[in-house]
Amino acid sequence: MLVENEQLVIKSLQECMIVCNHCLNECLAEENVAMLDCIHMNRECIQFCSYLEQAIIRKSPYAKEFAEICLSVCMDCANECKKHEHRHCQYCAEICLESAEACKTFLEV
């Protein structure tokens, strides 16, 4: 059974993955080479959020290490998305920051 803290982190990670997927798809639709870094960071963020989600669910002894990396990736994704004025990028940055905060909270327990 997952504890409340773990459930909150997973919920945040899932939202982050959904929003990053949306941002990635919108950036691909732009057909603008300037969006490539954003696309790549979204993909990384999706993957690391997924890794951490699975580590928490299976009670992996490496969950804290995954959380540290996920925190860093979420911050990097947020910083990249902040560079772009598109609404989807700005929203993605906001959600990535929330997910990074959730990772910090998970690390403190």
C-alpha positions as CSV (number, residue, x, y, z in Angstrom):
1,M,0.0,0.0,0.0
2,L,1.3,3.4,-0.9
3,V,1.5,6.1,1.8
4,E,-0.1,9.4,1.2
5,N,3.2,11.1,0.3
6,E,3.9,8.5,-2.3
7,Q,0.4,8.9,-3.8
8,L,0.8,12.7,-4.0
9,V,4.1,12.3,-5.8
10,I,2.7,9.8,-8.3
11,K,-0.3,12.1,-9.0
12,S,2.1,14.9,-9.7
13,L,4.3,12.8,-11.9
14,Q,1.3,11.6,-13.9
15,E,0.1,15.1,-14.4
16,C,3.6,16.1,-15.5
17,M,3.8,13.3,-18.0
18,I,0.4,14.3,-19.5
19,V,1.3,17.9,-19.8
20,C,4.8,17.2,-21.2
21,N,3.2,14.9,-23.8
22,H,0.8,17.7,-24.8
23,C,3.7,20.3,-24.9
24,L,5.8,17.9,-27.0
25,N,3.0,17.3,-29.5
26,E,2.3,21.0,-29.8
27,C,5.9,21.8,-30.3
28,L,6.1,19.1,-33.0
29,A,3.2,20.8,-34.7
30,E,5.1,24.1,-34.8
31,E,7.6,22.6,-37.3
32,N,10.1,25.1,-35.9
33,V,13.7,24.0,-35.4
34,A,13.9,26.3,-32.4
35,M,11.5,24.0,-30.5
36,L,13.8,21.0,-30.7
37,D,15.4,21.5,-27.3
38,C,11.9,21.8,-25.8
39,I,10.8,18.6,-27.5
40,H,13.8,16.7,-26.3
41,M,13.4,18.0,-22.7
42,N,9.8,17.0,-22.7
43,R,10.7,13.5,-23.8
44,E,13.3,13.2,-21.1
45,C,10.9,14.5,-18.4
46,I,8.2,12.1,-19.5
47,Q,10.7,9.2,-19.2
48,F,12.1,10.1,-15.9
49,C,8.7,10.8,-14.3
50,S,7.7,7.4,-15.5
51,Y,10.8,5.8,-14.1
52,L,10.2,7.4,-10.7
53,E,6.5,6.5,-10.7
54,Q,7.3,2.8,-11.3
55,A,10.1,2.9,-8.7
56,I,7.7,4.2,-6.1
57,I,5.0,1.8,-6.9
58,R,7.3,-1.2,-6.7
59,K,8.9,0.1,-3.5
60,S,12.3,0.1,-5.2
61,P,15.3,0.7,-3.0
62,Y,16.5,3.1,-5.7
63,A,13.4,5.4,-5.5
64,K,15.2,8.2,-3.8
65,E,18.0,8.2,-6.4
66,F,15.4,8.3,-9.1
67,A,13.7,11.2,-7.3
68,E,16.9,13.2,-7.3
69,I,17.4,12.7,-11.0
70,C,13.7,13.3,-11.7
71,L,13.9,16.5,-9.8
72,S,16.8,17.7,-11.9
73,V,15.1,16.7,-15.2
74,C,11.8,18.4,-14.2
75,M,13.7,21.6,-13.4
76,D,15.6,21.5,-16.7
77,C,12.4,20.9,-18.6
78,A,10.7,23.8,-16.8
79,N,13.7,26.1,-17.6
80,E,13.6,25.1,-21.2
81,C,9.8,25.5,-21.5
82,K,10.0,29.0,-19.8
83,K,12.1,30.2,-22.8
84,H,9.1,29.9,-25.1
85,E,6.1,32.1,-25.1
86,H,3.6,29.4,-26.2
87,R,0.9,28.9,-23.7
88,H,1.5,25.1,-23.7
89,C,5.2,25.7,-22.9
90,Q,4.4,28.1,-20.1
91,Y,1.9,25.7,-18.6
92,C,4.3,22.8,-18.9
93,A,7.0,24.8,-17.1
94,E,4.5,25.4,-14.3
95,I,3.6,21.7,-13.9
96,C,7.2,20.6,-14.2
97,L,8.1,22.9,-11.3
98,E,5.2,21.4,-9.3
99,S,6.6,18.0,-10.0
100,A,10.1,19.0,-9.0
101,E,8.6,20.2,-5.7
102,A,6.8,16.9,-5.2
103,C,10.2,15.1,-5.8
104,K,11.8,17.4,-3.1
105,T,9.0,16.5,-0.7
106,F,9.5,12.8,-1.4
107,L,13.2,13.1,-0.7
108,E,12.6,14.7,2.6
109,V,10.6,11.8,4.0
